[in-house]
């Protein structure tokens, strides 16, 4: 799926227009989650940049409610709520040359997913070859608490929106191409996103 330049520019304009709504209860958003398969402790929000915290924002766009829009340069993900509102999350993105771009859809979802490095990752680094048999889900798994698998034309792109066991990477470009979220945030997004939901990943204008 490709994006027209007009749609691309509209998307960027809408993202730039987003501003925070008041009333977000950040401590509640990042409280302990003891009912999880692998319980999560509360996040110390004083160590999390306020701009990276989950919050509802004003977001004027023509995207259908339920669409996920990722602004790669700004390190932000928006879940479109409708009525010119969106839920905004801070994310980590792929480092230069590895970032995903364009349109896709959520082909499947998984809780505390297992992970197998892609063949490209295994070719690039020996440490990934040691995990060719896969890693079970859990606190040490790099996919974190949830994963949403991005597809195009019925095929897995091998890019994901997922949690992370490296919360310090949120707001940075250092992944192998996937879109990372805090575990608390990816759990929230996972509950909102339906299988088949459209995903638009916007890179910088040329």
N, C-alpha and C positions, 0 to 999 in steps of 0.2 A: 504494500500500500504506500503510495507516495503522496506528499503534500504539495498542493499548488503554492506558488510563491505568495499569492494573495492570502491564502489560509495561514501560511507561515507567518506573514507580517501581522495579520490580525491576532494570531496567537501571542506573538511577542508583545504587541501593544496591550493586550488584555492582561498579560502577566505584569507588565510594568505598572499597570493601573491598580494592581491589588494593594490594599492597605488593611491593616489589622482592625478587626472589630474588638470592642471592649468586652470584658466579662469572662474571658477564658480562665478557667480554674486550673492553672498549671500544676499545682500540687496534686490535685485529684487525677489529672491526666497521667501523671507519672508516679502514682502510688504503687505500693507493692501489689503483685498479682499472685497470691499464694495458690490459686486454683489451677494455675497452668500445669501442664505435664511436667515441666521443669520450672518450678516457681521462680518468679522474678522479683528481686528486691526493689524497693522504691529507688527512683533516680534522684540524685541530688541536683535539683533544678538550678541551684545557684551556680553550678558549674556548666550549665547549658546556655549558650547565647540566646537571649530572648527572641531573636529573629529566627532561630531554628526550632523553637517550641511549637508544638501543634496548636493551631488556632483558626477560628473561622474568620475569613476576610472578605471584603468587598472585591468582586471579580467580574467585570463586565465582559462577556464573551458570547459567541454564538454556539459554543459547544453544548451538546446534549447533556442533561443531568446524568451523572453516573460515569462520565468520561474522566480519565486520568490524564493530566497534562504535566509533563516534566520540563521545567526550565533548567536546562543543563548549566548554562553560564552562571545563573543565580543560585544554583544548588537548592532548588525548591520543587516540590511536587504539589499539585493542586488536584483535589477531588471535587468535581463540579457538582454543586448542590442545586443549582437553579436560582431564579430570582436574583441574578447578579451576585451570588455568594458562592464561596468555595471553602473547603477545608484545606489549609496550607500546612505542609510538613517540610522540615529541613531534611535534605538527603545528601548522600555521598554519591559521586558519579565516576565514570570511567576516566582513567588518566588519558592523556593525549594519544590519539591513534587507536584507542580501544573503545571509545564511547559509542553507544547505540544512538541512532537517530531515525526519525521518521515515524510512521504509523504502525501499529500492531494491535493485537487484542489479547485478552487474558484467556489462554487456552486451557489452563487448569490452575488449581490452587492446592497448597499443602500446608499442614500444620507441623511444626518442628521437622522440616523435611530433611531427607538424606541428601548428600551432595557428592557428585563425582566431577572432578575437573574435566573440562572439555579437552578434546585432542589437541587443540591449539595451545592450551595452557600447559599440557603435558610436554609438548614439544619445546615450549619456551623455557620451562624451569624444571629441574630435576625433582624438586620437592613435591611437585604435583604428580610426577610419575609414580611416586611412592603411594599415592592415593587412588591409583587407577581402579582399584576394586570398590571405591566408594567409602564414604564416612557416614555413619548413622546420625540421625538428628540428635540434638542435645546442645547444652550450653557452649561447647567448644566448636560446634559446627559453624562455618562461616556464613551459612544462610540464615542463621538465627531462628526466631520463633515462627516465622511464616514466610512463604514464598508464593509469588504469583508469576506464572510462566508465560512469557510473551511469544505469541505465534504470529505468523504471516502466511496466508494462503494454505492453512492447514498444517504448516510445518513449524516445528519448534525452532525459534531463532537462537536458542541457548543463552538468551539474555533473560534476566529475572528482575523483578522488584522484590527485595527480600530484607529480612532483618540482618543484624550483624552482632558479632561478639567483639567488635572494635568500635564502641560508641564515639571514640575520639576522631574517627574518620568522617563523621557527618559534617557536611559543609566543605569537604575537600574533594579533589579529583585524584583518586588513588586506587580505584578498584580495577578489576580486569574487564570492565565494561558494564557490569550490572549496576542497578540503582539500589543503593543501600539506605535503610532507614533504621532508626532506633527501634528496638524490639517492641517497646510500648506503642510506638507509632504504627509499626507494620501490623500489629494486632488490631488496632483501630481501623486502619485502612482495609484490611482483610475482611472485616465484618461488613464493610460498606460495599466493596467491589463484587459485582456478580460475574460469574464465568461468561466470557464473551464480551465483556466491557472493552470499549475502545481506549487505546493508550496512544498518546501523541507525545513524542520526545523531540523537543525543539533545541537546536544548536544555535550558535551565534550566527547573525546575518553575515553573508559574505561581503 
